[in-house]
Amino acid sequence: MEKTLYFEDLEIGQTVTSARRTITEADIVTFAGMSGDFNPLHVDEEFAKTTLFGKRIAHGLLGLSIASGLQAPTPPTLVMAFMGLEWKFTKPIFIGDTIHYVNTIKSKRELKEDRGIVIMERTLLNQNEETVQKGTFTLLVKRRGAK
């Protein structure tokens, strides 16, 4: 069985890099269908040619969703709840971009005997190591030995 990380296993300053994922047209079309966001910037190539980007871009929230779901090559953390985030969209993500994140534990605070709060800074990067999105995730994490 794979080891699970608890609150006590996480150290301030600890950094991990996720796996990589290439954004496809199918990702954008699927996300548009799921979210109902058919903004022509995402789904209309001719319209997108007239924008400052010159071509279609992925939905910002698609990037955030992928940043939330990509897995790092470390054991999973026992997250009890996702409590919130602060997030910035700094550059567009294009079809064909390969993205990954770098995650750093910024702070942690014990709450009760069974849990603690961990704030993780996450930077989403493209294949050129340019930051495309960044922010913090606030997580409620289970403590070891908690019932």
C-alpha positions in Angstrom: 0.0 0.0 0.0 1.3 3.5 -0.9 2.3 5.7 2.0 0.0 8.7 2.7 1.4 12.0 3.9 -0.2 13.6 7.0 0.1 17.1 8.4 3.2 16.2 10.3 5.0 15.0 7.2 4.7 18.3 5.4 7.5 20.8 6.0 7.5 24.6 5.3 9.6 25.2 2.2 9.1 21.6 0.9 8.8 21.8 -2.9 7.5 19.2 -5.4 7.1 19.3 -9.2 4.1 17.7 -10.8 3.8 15.5 -13.9 3.4 17.3 -17.2 0.2 17.5 -19.4 -0.3 18.8 -22.9 -3.4 20.8 -23.5 -5.4 19.6 -26.5 -8.3 21.0 -28.5 -10.4 18.1 -26.9 -9.7 19.5 -23.5 -11.0 22.9 -24.5 -14.1 21.6 -26.2 -14.9 19.3 -23.3 -14.4 22.0 -20.7 -16.6 24.4 -22.8 -19.3 21.7 -22.8 -19.0 21.0 -19.1 -18.9 24.6 -18.0 -21.2 26.1 -20.6 -18.5 28.7 -21.4 -18.5 28.9 -25.2 -16.7 32.3 -25.3 -15.4 32.6 -28.9 -11.9 33.3 -27.5 -11.8 29.6 -26.7 -13.9 28.0 -29.4 -13.8 30.2 -32.5 -10.5 30.1 -34.3 -11.5 33.0 -36.7 -12.6 35.2 -33.9 -9.5 34.4 -31.9 -7.3 35.5 -34.8 -8.5 39.0 -34.2 -7.6 39.1 -30.5 -4.3 40.1 -28.9 -3.5 36.4 -28.6 -3.9 35.7 -32.3 -5.3 32.2 -31.7 -7.6 30.3 -29.3 -6.6 30.0 -25.7 -7.6 27.6 -23.0 -10.2 28.7 -20.4 -8.4 30.1 -17.4 -10.5 27.9 -15.2 -9.4 24.9 -17.2 -5.8 25.7 -16.3 -6.8 26.0 -12.7 -8.7 22.7 -12.8 -5.6 21.0 -14.3 -3.4 22.7 -11.7 -5.6 21.2 -9.0 -5.6 17.7 -10.5 -2.1 17.1 -11.7 -0.3 14.7 -9.5 3.2 15.2 -8.1 5.5 12.2 -7.9 5.0 12.0 -4.1 2.6 10.1 -2.0 -0.8 11.7 -1.7 -1.6 14.0 1.2 -4.6 13.2 3.4 -6.6 16.3 2.6 -9.9 16.5 4.5 -11.1 19.6 2.7 -10.1 22.2 0.1 -10.8 25.4 2.0 -10.0 28.1 -0.6 -7.6 29.7 -3.0 -6.1 32.9 -4.3 -5.3 32.6 -8.0 -3.8 34.8 -10.7 -3.9 34.2 -14.5 -0.7 35.7 -15.8 -0.3 34.3 -19.4 -2.5 32.4 -21.8 -2.4 28.7 -22.2 -2.6 27.7 -25.8 -3.5 24.4 -27.5 -0.3 22.3 -27.6 1.2 23.9 -24.5 2.6 21.4 -22.0 2.0 22.5 -18.4 3.1 21.4 -15.0 3.2 22.9 -11.5 5.7 23.6 -8.8 4.2 23.4 -5.4 5.8 24.9 -2.2 4.4 24.6 1.3 4.3 28.2 2.6 2.7 27.7 6.0 1.0 25.3 8.3 -1.0 25.6 11.5 -2.3 23.0 13.9 -6.0 23.3 14.7 -7.2 20.4 16.7 -5.8 17.0 17.5 -7.0 15.6 14.3 -6.3 18.3 11.7 -4.3 21.3 10.6 -4.3 24.0 7.9 -1.7 23.9 5.2 -1.2 26.8 2.7 0.5 25.7 -0.5 1.9 28.1 -3.2 1.4 26.6 -6.6 2.9 27.9 -9.8 1.6 26.6 -13.1 4.3 26.7 -15.8 4.3 26.0 -19.6 6.9 24.1 -21.6 9.1 27.3 -21.6 9.1 27.5 -17.8 6.9 30.6 -18.1 4.4 31.2 -15.3 0.9 31.0 -16.8 -1.0 30.9 -13.5 -0.2 31.0 -9.8 -1.6 31.3 -6.4 -2.2 29.6 -3.1 -4.3 26.6 -2.1 -5.6 26.4 1.5 -6.1 22.8 2.7 -7.4 21.1 5.8 -5.1 18.2 6.3 -5.5 15.2 8.7 -3.0 14.7 11.5 -1.3 11.4 12.1 -3.0 9.2 14.7 -6.2 11.1 14.5 -9.4 9.1 14.8 
